[in-house]
Amino acid sequence: NRKGVVWNFLDGAVKTGRALLDGEGAQERDFLHVDDAVSAVRAALPQEACGTLTLNIATGQKTSLAELAALLSRALGRPIAAEASGRPEQPPRRIWLDPLAAARTLDWSASISLPEGLQQTAAWRLSLPNE
């Protein structure tokens, strides 16, 4: 049951000490904390001028999945073995967005860094029972 790469890596790390990488883990993503997504929606609500304008709500920062595993290791304060899952790399290879239009239109930008967000998410995951 796939819930997203951050959850899959974090849950695997807590339960087994491993993060399973598809391919070599070189895929790059733009990770946005949920609190930043909510703040962007709040910033957009009173913006009638936006109309049907499409804005990228993102950090504009790219992080490889292998780097994500290392950042999670630091957030958890324990080593995580980043291991090959045996599955091929899942496309697309790179996903990151340019948030400049959102910054100009909404006066919004992401405020939670990836390490900080992972620290919060790791603390939350550690508070859950281990099934």
N, C-alpha and C positions, 0 to 999 in steps of 0.2 A: 504494500500500500504506500504509494509515493505521496508525500505531503509537501515536498519542496526540499531543495538541497540543504538549506540551513537546518531544518528539522531532521532530515535523514542523517546528516553528518553528526549533529549534536546528540541525537538519540542513540545512534550507533556508538559514539564515543563514550557516552555514559554507561551503556549496557555492556560493551565489549572492548572499549579502548581503541576502536578502529573507526576510520572513515573510509568508505569504499568509493574509489574514484573510477568512473567510466573512462576508458581510454587512459591517457597519461595525466589527466587532471589539468590540462592546459586551457580548457574552455574558460572564457572570461565572462563575468556577469557584473551587473551594476546592482548592488544590494542596497535596498532602501528599508529603513526601520519603519515599522507600522505607525509609530507616533508621528514620523515625518509625513507619511501618506495622509494621515488624518489631518495634520496641520495644513497640508496643501488643499485638501477638500474644503476645510474651513475658510481658507483664504480665497478660494474660488466662489464660494456661495454668494457673497454680496457683489460679485463682479458681473453686473449685467452687461458690461461692455465686451465680455468674453464671447457672448453668443455661442456660436458653434466652433470656436477656436479650439484646436487641438494643441495641448501642451504636454511636454514630457515631464512627468513628476519623477525625478531621479536625482542621483548624486553627481552623475557625470564621471564617476570613478570606476575603473575596471579592476576586478580582482579575479585571479585565476582560482579554480576550485582547489588546487593544491595549496595556494596561499590561504584560502578560507580554512582549510584543515589546520594549518599552522596557527592562524589567529584563534581558532576555537580551542586549540591546545592551551594557548596562553590564557584565554578566558576561563577555562576550566581549572587551570593551575595544575595540569597533569599532562603527561605525554599522550599523544594520539598517533597511532600508526596509520599513515595514509597508504592504503593498499589498493592494488588493482582489483576491481570487481569481476573482471573477466568479460564485462560487457563492452561493446565498442563505444567510442565517444558519441554522445547524443548531440545532434545538431540543434540549434545553430552553434557555431564555434564561438562567436562573440555576441554579447548583448550588452550594450551600454548606450545611454541616451544623453542628449544635450539638453540640460535644464535651463539654458539661457532665456528662452521665451517665457518660461514660468517665472523666472527671477524678475524679468522686466514687467510682465503683465500683472503678476500677483504680488510682487515684492516678496517672493517666497524663495527660500533655498533650504535644503536639508540641513539640519542642525545636529543630528546624532551621527557621530563617526561610526564606521564599521566596528572597530574594536570596542567602543563604548556600547553599541547596540548588542554585540555578541556577549559582552559581559552581563548585560541585563538579561538577555535571553538564556544564557547558561545558568544564571542564578535561578531563574524561573523553572527551567527544566530540572535542575537539581532539587527543587522543592516538590516535584511530582513523585508519586510512588513509582518504583521500578517494576514494571510488569514482567 
